[in-house]
Amino acid sequence: MTDKEIFRNTFDKLHASPEITTEVLNMTKGDNIVSIKKRGFARKAAVMTAVLVLVAGSAFAAYAMDVGGVQRMVQVWIHGEQTDATFTVENGSYTLDYKDAEGNDVHHEGGGVAYENGIERPLTEEELLEEINMPDVQYYEDGTVWVYYKNQKMEITDKFRDGVCFVKLEAGDDTQYITVKYKDGFSSSPHGYIQPDEFY
């Protein structure tokens, strides 16, 4: 398909609403007596204005279709710091784009499903944001291990006993009980610690 055909297919579906068309036509009428030449110019100007409005709106619609899903700016917690990010959601999946503390671009993807009465459904935007803001455990090259939850962060390197660490983090009114198996996953709950053998 050529660029011309793509352009035609994209913009053939877009039409000015009856209200805009009526308004444009009314702009060319008036109580003032004008010459035919001036009226012709006014009518052409009105039509050009309508075309520009339509093209501008179409360009935005084409951009929105190209991006896919719902895209908006959000604030999320990344390593204990609130960060502005571009959050795009489509059918239970998301992408998150932001800059890290050094100014590097970071791209993160995820998603999931929920089950209600035995029926699978994609996670909602709110559920995905909640998931993004859940506790996180990071292992660093210097051997340290950190756990993050909203504006809280704690080094837990020396808190492991038999390869397991239990951490309670509070962020305002929210509390998370985090069970970490060293380099083998973690689990969190607002109600209490989950034993390591229960979250696999």
N, C-alpha and C positions, 0 to 999 in steps of 0.2 A: 504494500500500500504506500503510495507516495505521500509526501508531506502535504500536498494540496488536498488529497483525499482525506487524510487524517484531520486536517483543519476543517474541511467541509463537514465531515461526520461529527466532529465535536461541536461546531457552532450551528449546525442545522437544527439541533434540538432546542436551541435557546431562542426565545422570542420575548419581545417586550410585553409587559402585562397590559391589559386594556386600559388601566388607569394611567400608565405612563404614556401610551399612545394618545389618549384623550387629552392629557395635559399638554403634550407637545403640540397637538393640533390647536388647542385653545391658545397656546402661546402665539400662534400666527394670526389669531383673530383679535380684534380690538375695536374700540369705539373711535379711535383716531383714523382720519382719512390719510392714507399713504398712497404713494404712487404704486403702480403694478410692479415696477422695477424694484422698489424697496420691499414690497410685500414678498416678492419672489426671493429676495435675499434673506428676509426674516424666516421664510418657510424653509429655505435651504439650511440656514443656521440652526433652526429648531430640529430639523431632521438629522443634521450632523451631530448635534448634542445628544439626541436619542441614540444614535449609532455608537457614540463614544461611551455613553452610560452602559449600553448593552455589551460592548466589547470589553469594557473594564470588568463588569460583572461576570462575563463569560471567562475571562482570563483567570479570575479568582476561582471560579467553579472548576475550571480545568486543573488549576494547581491543587485544589482540595481533592479532586478525584485522583490525581497523580500520587499524592502523598499516601492516601489510603487510611482508613480508620479515623479515629478522633485524636487530634493532636492539640496539646495545650502545654503551657508552662506551669510547672509545679515546683514546690520546695520539698525536698526530701533530705533525710539524714544520711550523710555519707561519712563514715568514720568519726562520728561525734560532732560533725559540723553540718549546719543546715545549708543546702546547696540548691541553686536554681537549676532546673533540668527541663528538657523537652521530653514530654511523655506522650507516646503514641500508642493507642489501644485499638486492636482489631480482633474481634472474635475470640476473646479470652487470652490473647497474647499481647505483649507489650514490648516496646523498645524505650530505652531511657538514655538520653545523650546529655552529657554535662562535661564541665572542665574540672580536673582534679586540682589539688592544692598547688601543683607546679604549673598549671595552665595547659596541661595536655588534654586533648579530646578523649573522652571515655564513652564507649558504646556498650550498653548492657541490654540483654534480651531475656525474656522469661514469659511465664504464663502458666495457666493451669485450668482445671475444671473442678466443679463442685457437684455433689450428688444430692438431689432432693427427691425423697420418696422413690429412690431407685433410678431416677432419671438424671442423666449427665447433662450439665449445662456449663458454658464457659464462665469463668470468673468475671465479675463486673469490674468496672474501672475503680470503684471504691475498694473492692476486695484486693485488687492488684496493688493499689497504693499502700494498703495496709501490709501486704506481703513485703513490699519493698522496704518499708520502715520497721520490719521485724529485726530482732537481734542478728548480729553477724559475727563470725569468728574469723580472724585472719592470722595466718602463720607467716612470719617474716624471715628474710634471709639471715638475719643476725641471731635467729633461734628463738626470738620472743614470740609469744602468743598473746593476742589482744582480743577482747570481746567488746562489741559496740552495741548500744541500744539508744536510739534517739540522740540526746545530747550527753549521754554517759559513755565513758570508755574506761576500761580497766585492763591492766596487764595481768594475765593469769598464768604466766610461764611457770611459776613456782608453786601453783596451787593444785597441781595434778597429784593424785594418789592412786597408784595402781592403774595409771593411764586414764583416769577419770577426774573431772573437775566440776564442782557445783558452784554456780555464781548467781547471786541475786542482784539485779540492777533495778533502780527506781528512777523514773523520769516523770517528775510531777506526780500526778495521780496514778500513773501506769507502773506496774511492777511486772518484771519477767524473771522467772526462775529458769536458769539455763544449765543444762547438763551437757558437758563437752567430753567426748571420747577423743583422746589425742590423735590427731590426723585421721580420724575415722568418723567424722560427723558430729552433729550436736542437735539438741532439741530444746524447745522453750515452751513455757506455759505461764499464763498469768495466775494459775491456781496452786502450783507447787512443782517440785522437782519431778521429772520423769526419770525412772531408772534406766540405765544404759541398755539393758536387755529388752526394754519395752518399746524403744523407738526404731526398731528394725523389723 
